[in-house]
Amino acid sequence: MLARREHARFELRQKLEQRGFSLEDIDPVLDDLCEQSLLSDDRFAEVYSHHRTEAGFGPVRIRAELRQRGVGGDIIDNVVSAGDDEWLGVLRRVWTKRFGETVPKEFRERMKQMRYLQYRGFTNDQIRTLFD
């Protein structure tokens, strides 16, 4: 499984449990993989965040997805906040690709676009900055 892509420890444990391995067998193997640096939540979070950012998702959504995959809060904070300067650029790219360059004048259209950007995981402050 690790040959195909990075995994979080929690995620790999779940997959091994689903395949019928017992927890007594799983935990020592995961500990050994961590010691050999073959399994790393830090590395997983970095790679995952990078791929999701490239796919046009914002910091709020990436944080939630990493939490779902069992990554610790400190690791998430380090990875997501490392790209603070980039988020407005990603937001602009996503917005332009979906809606074009023109800021809507109609309230309904503006709200529609804002909801879409919130769904993608951008904060209200970031969205307001874009529309201002």
Secondary structure, DSSP 8 states (H G I E B T S, - for coil): -TTTS---HHHHHHHHHHTT--HHHHHHHHHHHHHTTSS-HHHHHHHHHHHHHHTT--HHHHHHHHHHTT--HHHHHHHHHTTTTTHHHHHHHHHHHHH-S----SHHHHHHHHHHHHHTT--HHHHHHHH-
